[in-house]
Amino acid sequence: MLCVASIAMAQPAGGFGGFQAPQIKLETSLEWKDVNYAGDDQVYHTCDIYLPKVEKEAYPVVIHIYGSAWFNNNGKGMADLGTIVKSLLDAGYAVVCPNHRSSMDAKWPAQIHDIRAVIRFVRGEAKTYKFDTSFIATSGFSSGGHLASTAATTSGTKQTKVGSVDIDLEGNVGNYLQECSAVNAACDWSGPIDLTAMDCGEGMKMGENSPEDVLLNSKLAKEPDKYISLSANHYVDPNDPPIIIFHGDKDRVVPNCQGKMFFEQLKAAGVKTEATFPAEGNHGGPEMYTEENLQKMVHFLNCVREKDACCSKEKKCCDKEKGCCKKDKECSKKEKECRHKEKKCSKKEAK
């Protein structure tokens, strides 16, 4: 087992989970704590569920994942509740904050198996928790941003081969294996994306073993294909759901060249994407979680969701340039491109 003592000593101020806003009492209509999404008795397979204060029959869902450099298996209570989660709730989204196995509990790809299980749980328990499964997004900070992004770029892909590595991306966690694990969108807050290039910019020294070394129980020079299989950007293709990126220029934990490279790759593949790189942004903290940035996140998700619901009972149509919907009288000739449908697994699942 790789030694992690040097990494623990090298943690940034605020820890790998980043700076957290003072915990506040969230305004909700219903909350469930410590719900097990895997059907076992493990704490690392529990989640907290929050529904918005305004009561409705069902709510679109965002699964928000805490950051910890994959070291924490019980961080859901520190998952940016006073910032990202609060903004999502205020905007009418149900929020699910899951735990997942740490790098000390199990090695990659166990962590994405857990997140896929959460997505399937949301679909399988939709009636119980008032989830509108026509829209499910992932979101996360730092290592949570990595998992949220990977869930998006591998959406619909159950198994693949990365060089010499055969990787099972779906797993068999939980009781809803028949449910789809695809997502409609993702929010990446300061996530490590290309784990073969963590030295792309100025960053803190992690000691002898980096968090990704511990997660893979290896070294990049020894088994590069493992690190590629861990990298969300490796799986980018034109069928990926929309992804929004936030990454601070002054991030010294995960250098912001990670977010910038990801943004360029998504654009090159034709994936709908937006990115914000705050000049004073660190690894989390107030410069990242400004009201402007939080509302950019909400607006992006709303636009993706409204586009998915084009030509619904409200008789709206797509405006592809803006990514949103407009009233009938403003519709262009692109109206024929509108389709009202529930988001399902992409064609990739058949591969």
N, C-alpha and C positions, 0 to 999 in steps of 0.2 A: 504494500500500500504506500502510495506517495505521501510524504510528510507534508502537513498543511500548517505547521506552526509558524513558519515564516510568513505565510499568507495572512494568518490571523493577526500577526503583528503589523502587517502592512495595510490594514484596512483604512480607508479614507475616513475623514471626519464625517460623522453621521452613519458610519458603517456602510457595507455594500448595498444596503437597502436605501441609501440616500437620506437626505434630510427630510423629515416628516413635519408637516404642519401640525400645530397643536391639535390633539384629538378633540373633535367636536361631536355633539350628538347629532347624528344624521336625521334629517326629516324624512320619515318613511311612513308608509301605511302598514307594512308588515315586514318583519325580519325573522329569519331563521338562522340559528347559529349551530355550527358543528354538524352540519348535515353530511352524512357519508355518501359520496357519489360512486363508490366502488363496491358497496355491499360487503365490506369487511369491517374490522374493528380498529383500523389503523388511523391514527391522528393525521398522518400525512395524506390521507385520502378523504379529508373533510373539507367542506366549504361553508362560507357564510353567504346568505342570500338577502338582498335588500330590494324592496319594491318602492317606487316613488310615492310621495305623499298624496298626490292626486290619484284617486282610485279609478281603475279601468278594468275591463274584462281581461285584458292581456297586454303585456308590454314587450317591446323589442328588447333584446338582451345584449349586454356587454360582459364578457368574462375578463376581469382585470387581475393580472398576475403580479405579485410582489417581486422585488429585486433582492438578491442575496448572493450573487455569484454562484448560484446553485447550491449554496451551503446550508440553507435553512429549509427545514421540512414543516415548519409551523409558523409561517409569516403572514397569514391571511389577515390577521388583526392589525397589521402595519402596512396594508396595501394602499397607501396614498389615499386614505379615507377622507381626509379634510380637503383634498384638492381634486384629483381626477374623479374619484368615486362620487363626491358631492356634486360635481358639475354634471356628471352623467345622470344622477338621480333627479336633479333639478330640471334636466332636459327631458325627463320622461322615460329613461331607460331603466329596466331592471338590471341590477349589477350582481354578478356572482364572483366572489373572491375565493379562489381555491388554494389549498395547500397542494404540494406535490413532493415527491421523493427528492431528497437531497443527493448530492454526489457521494455522500457517505453511506446512504441507504442503498443506492443502486447506481450503476453506470449508465451512460447514454446508450440507447434512446429511451430509457425508462421515463424520463421527465416529459417527453412529448407524448408518450403513451398515456400518462396521467391527464394531460391537458385534452387529448382526444377523448378520453373517458368522460371528462367534464362536459364537453360539447355534446356527446351522445346522451349523457344524463339530462342535459337541458331539454333535448328533444323528447326523451323518454318520459320525463316528469313534467311536461309542459302544462297539463291540466292542473296538477297539484300546486304548482307555483306560479300560475298565471303568466307563463312565458308565451310570447308570440314568436314561434320558431321560423317565421318567414324572414326574420332578420336576427342573425347571431354574429357578433363581432368579438374578436379577441383584442386585448390591450395589455400592455405591461411596461414596467420600468426596469431598465438594466437587464439582468438575466431574464426577468419577466418579459421584457421587450423582445428578447431573443426568442423565447417560447411563443409569444404572440405572433411574431413575424414568421417563424417556422411553421406554425399551424396554418398560416395563410398561404405561404409559398408551396407547401406540400398538400394543400387542400385538395382532397379527392385522390391523393396518391397513397396507397396502403403499403406498398413495398417497392423497393428499387435497388439498384446496384450502383455503388459509388466507387469506381475503381475496383479495388479488390474486396470492398466491403459490401456484403449483402445486408441491407438495413430494413428492418420491419418498422414502419412509421406509425402503424395503427395500434398494435398491441392487442391484448385481450382483457383489459382491466374493466371491471364493472359488469352490470347485468343487461346492458342495452347494446350488445354487439351488433344487432341488426340495424341500429340507427346510423344515420349519416354523420360523419365528423367534419364535414366541410363548413367553412365560414364565409360570411358575406363581406367582411372588411376586417382591417387590423389597424391598431395604433401602436407605433413603436416609439417609446420614450427612452432614448439614450441606450439602446440595446447593442450588445456586441453581435455583429452580423456575419462577418467573415473571420472565422476563428483561425484561419491560416495567415492573417495579416493584422494581428493585434498590435504590431509595432509600426502601423502605418502613420502614426503621429506621435506627438509628445504625450506620454502617459506615465503613471506611477510604476515603480518597480515592484513586481509581485514576489520577488524572492526566487528560490530555486524552482518552485513548481507553481505555475499559474493556475487559476480556477479551472480553465479548460483542460489542463493537464490532469488535474484531480478527477474531473468529470469523466475523462476518457481513460484514466489510468495509463497514460502514455506520454510520448513526446512527439512534437511536430516532425522533427527530423527522422524519427523512427517509423512512424505510421501516419504519413500525411493524409491518406485517404480517410482515416477516422475523423480528422479535423475538418476535412471537406464535408463529410456526412453530417457534421454538427453545424455547418454554416447555412443559414437561411437563404443567402444569396445564390447558393449553388442550385437551388430548385426553382429559381425564377423562370417563368415562361408567360406567354401572352394570356393564358387562361386564369392567371392569378387574380384574386379579388383585390379591390382598391386598398391601398396602404398609405397611411399618413405617418410622417416621421418628424420627431422633435429631438434635436441633439445640440447641446450647447458648445460654442466655440472654445470655451475654457474647461471643458470636461477633461480631467487628467486621469480618470479611472477607465473610461472607455473613450478613446480618442474620437473626436467627432468626424474624422475621415471615414469612420465606419458608417455613419449615417449618410454621409455625402456619397460614398461609393454605392451604397444601397439605392439611394435615390436615382442616381444615374443609370444603374442597371435596370431598375423598374421602368424608367422612362424609355430606355432603349428597347425593352421588350414590349412596349405598348401598354403597360399596366397603368391604370389610373392611379396617380400618386400626387401628393403634395408634401412639402418639407419646409420646416422652419428651423433655422440655426441661430439662436439668440447669441449676440456678440458677447454678452456677459454671462451666458449660461454655464453652470457647472454641472456636476453629476447630481441632478435633482436640485431642490432648493427654490427660493422665491423667484429667481430670475428665469427659471424654466416654467414654473406654474403660475404665470401671470394670468389674469382674467382673459386677456386677449388670446393667449395660446390655448387656454382651456375652451374658449368659445370657438376657436378654429377647429379643435377636435370635434366638438359637438356639431358644428356646421358641416364638416366633412361627412360625418356619419349620417346626419340628416339627409344630405344630398344623395348619398349612396342609397339610403333606404327609400327615399322618394322616387329615385330613378327605378328601383326595383318594383315599385308599386305603380308605375306609369299605366295610364289607361285603365285605372281602377274605377270604382263606382263614382268617384269625383270627376271622372272624364278628363284626366290630365294627360299631357303627353311630354315626351322627352325633349330637352334642349341639350344635346350632347356636348356642346361647347362649354356650358356651365355645369354640366353634370347634375342638374336639378330638373324639376318639372315646372311647367308654366301652364297657365290657364288656356283653355281651348282657343280663345280669340287671338292668342299670341303664338299659337303653334305654327311651326314651319312645315315644309314638305316632309320633314323627317318623322312626321307623325306615324307613318307606316312602320317605323322601326320600333315603336313602342310595343312592349308585350307585358301583360300583367301575369305574373307567375310567382309561385313560391320558389325560393332559391333551393336548388337541389345539388347533390354531388355533381362535380364536373365530370366530363368524359374521361378524365384522367383515372377515375376509380376503376374503369374497366381494364386498365393496363395491368 
